[in-house]
Amino acid sequence: MNKISAYFKDSYQELVEKVTWPTTAQLSQSTVIVLVATVLITGIVWVMDFSSNQLLKLIYSLFK
């Protein structure tokens, strides 16, 4: 039981004293970067999906 207690005490101490938490500005900036990257990647995947769909429709129409 002492090991478990020591583990939680050490974990708490590390979170309070050693971890560097981001500021609100840094967190906001990171959030915006992630959102922009998500939108860009989603757009790229949508374009690839749409293009491949149209290409396959064209190929299928040639062999009807």
Backbone hydrogen bonds in HBPLUS format (Angstrom, degrees):
<---DONOR---> <-ACCEPTOR-->    atom                        ^
c    i                          cat <-CA-CA->   ^        H-A-AA   ^      H-
h    n   atom  resd res      DA  || num        DHA   H-A  angle D-A-AA Bond
n    s   type  num  typ     dist DA aas  dist angle  dist       angle   num
A0005-SER N   A0001-MET O   3.11 MM   4  6.35 163.6  2.14 150.3 154.7     1
A0006-ALA N   A0002-ASN O   2.87 MM   4  6.01 159.1  1.91 146.2 152.3     2
A0007-TYR N   A0003-LYS O   2.87 MM   4  6.02 150.0  1.97 142.2 150.8     3
A0008-PHE N   A0004-ILE O   3.09 MM   4  6.39 163.2  2.12 152.8 155.2     4
A0009-LYS N   A0005-SER O   3.02 MM   4  6.24 158.6  2.06 148.8 155.2     5
A0010-ASP N   A0006-ALA O   2.86 MM   4  5.97 165.2  1.88 150.6 154.9     6
A0011-SER N   A0007-TYR O   2.86 MM   4  6.01 156.3  1.91 148.4 155.8     7
A0012-TYR N   A0008-PHE O   2.95 MM   4  6.06 163.1  1.98 145.8 150.1     8
A0013-GLN N   A0009-LYS O   2.93 MM   4  6.11 162.3  1.96 149.2 154.6     9
A0014-GLU N   A0010-ASP O   2.89 MM   4  6.07 156.1  1.95 147.5 153.8    10
A0015-LEU N   A0011-SER O   2.99 MM   4  6.24 159.2  2.03 149.5 154.9    11
A0016-VAL N   A0012-TYR O   2.98 MM   4  6.19 150.9  2.06 150.2 158.1    12
A0017-GLU N   A0013-GLN O   2.87 MM   4  5.86 167.1  1.88 153.1 157.0    13
A0018-LYS N   A0014-GLU O   2.91 MM   4  5.00 146.0  2.03 126.3 137.1    14
A0019-VAL N   A0014-GLU O   3.14 MM   5  6.43 139.1  2.32 163.6 167.8    15
A0027-LEU N   A0023-THR O   2.93 MM   4  6.12 159.9  1.97 150.5 156.5    16
A0028-SER N   A0024-THR O   2.88 MM   4  6.04 156.1  1.94 146.7 153.1    17
A0029-GLN N   A0025-ALA O   2.93 MM   4  6.12 161.4  1.97 149.9 154.9    18
A0030-SER N   A0026-GLN O   2.94 MM   4  6.14 160.9  1.98 148.6 153.7    19
A0031-THR N   A0027-LEU O   2.96 MM   4  6.12 152.9  2.04 143.6 151.3    20
A0032-VAL N   A0028-SER O   2.99 MM   4  6.25 158.3  2.04 150.4 155.4    21
A0033-ILE N   A0029-GLN O   3.02 MM   4  6.26 160.1  2.06 149.2 154.6    22
A0034-VAL N   A0030-SER O   2.97 MM   4  6.19 160.9  2.01 149.3 154.0    23
A0035-LEU N   A0031-THR O   2.94 MM   4  6.17 160.6  1.98 150.0 155.5    24
A0036-VAL N   A0032-VAL O   2.91 MM   4  6.09 164.4  1.93 154.5 158.3    25
A0037-ALA N   A0033-ILE O   2.95 MM   4  6.08 164.3  1.97 149.7 154.5    26
A0038-THR N   A0034-VAL O   2.90 MM   4  6.04 153.6  1.97 145.8 153.4    27
A0039-VAL N   A0035-LEU O   2.98 MM   4  6.21 159.3  2.02 148.9 153.8    28
A0040-LEU N   A0036-VAL O   2.92 MM   4  6.16 163.4  1.95 152.9 157.6    29
A0041-ILE N   A0037-ALA O   2.93 MM   4  6.06 169.1  1.94 151.9 154.9    30
A0042-THR N   A0038-THR O   2.91 MM   4  5.99 156.3  1.97 144.6 151.9    31
A0043-GLY N   A0039-VAL O   2.90 MM   4  6.09 155.2  1.96 146.4 153.2    32
A0044-ILE N   A0040-LEU O   2.92 MM   4  6.21 157.5  1.97 151.5 157.6    33
A0045-VAL N   A0041-ILE O   2.95 MM   4  6.16 163.4  1.98 150.2 154.4    34
A0046-TRP N   A0042-THR O   2.90 MM   4  6.08 155.7  1.96 146.4 153.7    35
A0047-VAL N   A0043-GLY O   2.93 MM   4  6.15 162.2  1.97 151.1 155.2    36
A0048-MET N   A0044-ILE O   2.98 MM   4  6.21 161.5  2.01 149.7 154.8    37
A0049-ASP N   A0045-VAL O   2.88 MM   4  6.05 158.3  1.92 149.2 155.4    38
A0050-PHE N   A0046-TRP O   2.82 MM   4  5.98 168.6  1.83 155.8 159.1    39
A0051-SER N   A0047-VAL O   2.88 MM   4  5.95 164.2  1.90 149.2 154.1    40
A0052-SER N   A0048-MET O   2.96 MM   4  6.06 165.9  1.98 147.3 151.4    41
A0053-ASN N   A0049-ASP O   2.94 MM   4  6.05 152.6  2.02 146.3 154.4    42
A0054-GLN N   A0050-PHE O   2.96 MM   4  6.21 162.0  2.00 151.1 155.4    43
A0055-LEU N   A0051-SER O   2.91 MM   4  6.11 160.2  1.95 151.5 157.5    44
A0056-LEU N   A0052-SER O   2.95 MM   4  6.05 160.0  1.99 144.9 150.1    45
A0057-LYS N   A0053-ASN O   2.96 MM   4  6.20 154.3  2.03 147.2 154.5    46
A0058-LEU N   A0054-GLN O   3.00 MM   4  6.24 154.5  2.07 146.0 152.6    47
A0059-ILE N   A0055-LEU O   2.93 MM   4  6.22 161.5  1.97 150.5 155.5    48
A0060-TYR N   A0056-LEU O   2.86 MM   4  5.99 164.9  1.88 151.4 155.6    49
A0061-SER N   A0057-LYS O   2.93 MM   4  6.03 149.7  2.02 142.1 150.5    50
A0062-LEU N   A0058-LEU O   3.17 MM   4  6.42 137.1  2.37 142.1 152.4    51
A0062-LEU N   A0059-ILE O   3.20 MM   3  5.27 132.7  2.43  96.7 109.1    52
A0063-PHE N   A0060-TYR O   3.22 MM   3  5.43 139.2  2.40 101.1 111.4    53
